[in-house]
Amino acid sequence: MRLDKYLCESSDLTRSLARSALARGEITVNGEVVKRGTFVVREGDQVQWDGETLEIIGLRYIMLNKPAGYECSLKNSQHLPVMDLLDVDKRDRLHTVGRLDVDTTGLILITDDGQWTHRIISPRHRCDKVYLATLAEPLSEDAEERFAAGILLEGEDKVTLPAVLERVEERLARLTIQEGKYHQVRRMFAALGNHVTALHRERIGPVALDDDLQLGESRYLTPAEVSALAQADDTPA
């Protein structure tokens, strides 16, 4: 990799600032000052900027316990972006794996690996998403059967994929879906004449939200979790 690109990939330097740092003699490779951005950095080389060793960040995989009031979209909004909750370098490279709406809490995955994201959210691979929904009214007696048969959402011409509904309490239900339509969980309960007053995502595929994470906290996924999510539901629908 060219040295100027290495500097941008491993620090907050822009391309122009990297050129300036090189020209001032602030960059060393294996202890020797290098001023050429075209210099090729090879595996095992030690690159330093003013004595601080730089390393390529690499791909990152993060789970966040999203609080209410934060927006997953990168567009301008009146709400704070979830990325503001992360204390990591190069946040602008990261994206959420799917979205949770502003009022929904719980598990959100964040990464800079586009292929990994696609593997999880692709409709061809029916990856489970598990939500805990607090309801305004008690569940109807036939709710399980109606969710299992698929729900026709307002404005749609096809029913949803079969979903699994588990009664937790009279007004509390756990729902497993394999799609990610706009406000899908809320719209599914609305189609049954009910209203979701609180919604929390507990799990994506085989990975559950870490019980030790408080709202707003995050941690890196383990290699096993990253691999499990990439391989979940490996047979396309």
C-alpha atoms as one frame of an Amber mdcrd trajectory, in Angstrom:
protein
   0.000   0.000   0.000   1.215   3.501  -0.811   2.412   5.394   2.240   0.052
   8.345   1.732  -2.930   5.977   1.559  -1.650   4.090   4.614  -1.541   7.343
   6.574  -5.148   8.158   5.652  -6.331   4.625   6.457  -4.633   4.525   9.860
  -5.126   8.076  11.150  -7.316  11.162  10.916  -5.045  12.644   8.252  -6.642
  13.611   4.978  -4.672  13.105   1.778  -3.536  16.744   1.764  -2.588  16.682
   5.454  -0.686  13.441   4.898   1.337  15.085   2.131   2.141  17.988   4.460
   3.224  15.632   7.268   5.457  13.773   4.825   7.002  17.009   3.554   7.781
  18.108   7.125   9.609  14.847   7.784   7.155  13.718  10.478   6.693  10.217
   9.016   9.111   7.349   9.530   9.053   3.791   8.235  11.159   1.359  10.247
  12.879   4.317  11.900  13.814   6.108   8.668  12.217   9.396   7.596  10.241
   8.970   4.377   8.887  11.955   2.473   7.449  10.209  -0.612   3.766   9.368
  -0.581   4.405   6.760  -3.264   6.643   4.759  -0.936   5.220   1.238  -0.637
   4.480   0.038   2.889   4.934  -3.723   3.133   3.679  -6.219   5.679   5.717
  -5.947   8.864   6.816  -2.355   8.274   6.468  -0.008  11.263   5.005   3.357
  10.286   5.145   6.201  12.796   3.841   9.763  12.784   5.733  11.980  15.240
   6.818   8.860  17.109   3.327   7.345  17.344   2.949   3.953  15.666   0.108
   3.777  13.155  -1.851   0.664  12.239  -4.551   0.039   9.650  -7.903  -0.027
  11.412  -9.320  -2.965   9.442 -12.932  -4.151   9.393 -14.999  -3.652  12.527
 -18.088  -5.430  13.848 -19.966  -3.793  16.731 -23.143  -4.444  18.695 -24.908
  -1.480  20.262 -27.773  -1.355  22.734 -29.679   1.460  21.075 -31.660   3.828
  23.295 -34.830   5.552  22.136 -34.408   8.936  20.496 -31.488   8.001  18.225
 -31.713   7.782  14.446 -30.072   5.037  12.354 -30.362   7.006   9.127 -27.372
   9.049   7.986 -29.639  11.740   6.546 -30.128  15.033   8.306 -32.666  14.600
  11.087 -33.926  16.299  14.212 -32.705  13.250  16.136 -29.149  12.353  17.132
 -27.422   9.682  15.003 -26.587   6.360  16.662 -22.986   6.810  15.518 -22.625
   9.558  18.127 -22.807   6.806  20.767 -19.598   5.192  19.513 -16.131   6.197
  20.693 -14.153   4.842  17.732 -11.938   6.234  15.003 -13.184   6.789  11.461
 -16.875   6.679  12.403 -17.763   8.026   8.974 -16.830   4.637   7.477 -19.348
   2.752   9.584 -22.966   1.941   8.804 -25.784   0.157  10.577 -26.849  -3.327
   9.485 -30.459  -2.482   8.770 -32.261   0.035  10.934 -34.331   0.514  14.040
 -36.765   3.393  14.146 -36.235   6.279  16.524 -38.502   4.937  19.275 -37.242
   1.332  19.143 -34.501   0.188  21.510 -32.149  -2.775  21.564 -29.730  -4.600
  19.345 -28.271  -2.809  16.350 -25.225  -4.082  14.470 -22.666  -1.614  13.087
 -19.830  -2.357  10.684 -17.730  -1.139   7.766 -17.966  -4.529   6.010 -20.520
  -4.145   3.225 -20.445  -7.783   2.148 -21.120  -8.960   5.714 -24.034  -6.540
   5.966 -25.545  -7.782   2.720 -25.255 -11.376   3.906 -27.358 -10.547   6.974
 -30.034  -8.287   5.470 -30.482  -9.908   2.060 -34.115 -11.074   1.703 -32.787
 -14.261   0.099 -31.442 -15.314   3.506 -34.268 -15.272   6.022 -32.372 -14.138
   9.073 -34.461 -14.081  12.265 -35.008 -10.793  14.059 -36.535 -11.126  17.529
 -38.467  -8.283  19.163 -40.165  -7.801  22.512 -43.313  -5.721  22.026 -45.302
  -3.993  24.740 -48.914  -3.583  23.632 -51.729  -1.186  24.443 -54.342  -3.959
  24.430 -54.352  -7.683  25.281 -53.528  -9.999  22.381 -56.434 -11.489  20.490
 -57.043 -15.202  20.972 -56.077 -16.048  17.385 -52.969 -13.824  17.237 -50.490
 -16.725  16.951 -52.351 -18.250  14.023 -52.722 -14.937  12.203 -49.012 -14.110
  12.515 -48.068 -17.622  11.398 -50.265 -17.262   8.312 -48.784 -13.887   7.391
 -50.245 -10.418   7.903 -51.443  -8.112   5.150 -50.010  -4.716   6.039 -51.722
  -1.490   5.109 -50.516  -0.340   1.716 -49.096  -3.765   0.779 -50.454  -6.277
  -1.736 -48.762  -9.382  -0.295 -48.855 -10.802   3.199 -45.710 -10.891   5.294
 -43.654 -14.026   5.663 -44.846 -16.334   8.453 -43.872 -14.996  11.867 -43.660
 -16.640  15.287 -45.543 -14.983  18.126 -44.961 -15.923  21.770 -47.184 -14.585
  24.542 -45.082 -13.390  27.470 -47.753 -11.522  29.395 -51.219 -10.234  28.581
 -49.792  -7.133  26.889 -46.264  -8.346  26.209 -45.256 -10.494  23.245 -42.075
 -11.784  21.642 -42.171 -11.753  17.849 -39.738 -13.386  15.433 -39.770 -12.125
  11.853 -37.511 -12.675   8.851 -38.093  -9.458   6.955 -37.349  -5.798   7.494
 -40.209  -3.814   6.031 -40.722  -0.225   7.148 -42.074  -0.219  10.747 -43.024
  -3.847  10.140 -43.582  -5.014  13.722 -45.709  -2.005  14.620 -47.723  -2.360
  11.398 -48.300  -6.069  11.981 -49.828  -5.464  15.394 -51.781  -2.504  14.009
 -53.312  -4.849  11.422 -54.694  -6.834  14.376 -56.187  -3.690  15.892 -53.482
  -3.276  18.516 -50.843  -0.634  19.192 -47.180  -1.107  20.143 -46.283   1.217
  22.997 -42.653   0.040  23.307 -40.447  -2.111  21.088 -37.083  -3.695  21.867
 -34.956  -5.892  19.582 -33.368  -8.799  21.438 -31.641 -10.836  18.763 -30.464
 -10.941  15.142 -29.862 -14.440  13.786 -27.919 -16.437  16.398 -26.559 -13.370
  18.216 -28.467 -11.915  21.176 -27.961  -8.503  22.726 -25.352  -8.714  25.482
 -27.098  -8.470  28.854 -24.125  -6.514  30.216 -24.635  -3.634  27.771 -26.632
  -0.744  29.196 -28.627   1.505  26.871 -26.174   3.459  24.725 -23.281   1.066
  25.359 -21.524  -1.025  22.726 -18.841  -3.668  22.308 -17.035  -5.386  19.471
 -18.454  -8.711  18.352 -16.350 -11.765  19.016 -14.905 -13.602  15.978 -17.374
 -16.422  16.688 -20.311 -13.984  16.602 -19.107 -12.391  13.363 -18.788 -15.819
  11.747 -22.131 -17.053  13.085 -23.978 -14.064  11.660 -22.308 -14.496   8.269
 -23.335 -18.154   8.171 -26.814 -17.861   9.673 -29.564 -19.404   7.574 -27.020
 -20.406   4.974 -29.615 -21.938   2.669 -31.295 -19.199   0.614 -35.089 -19.034
   0.650
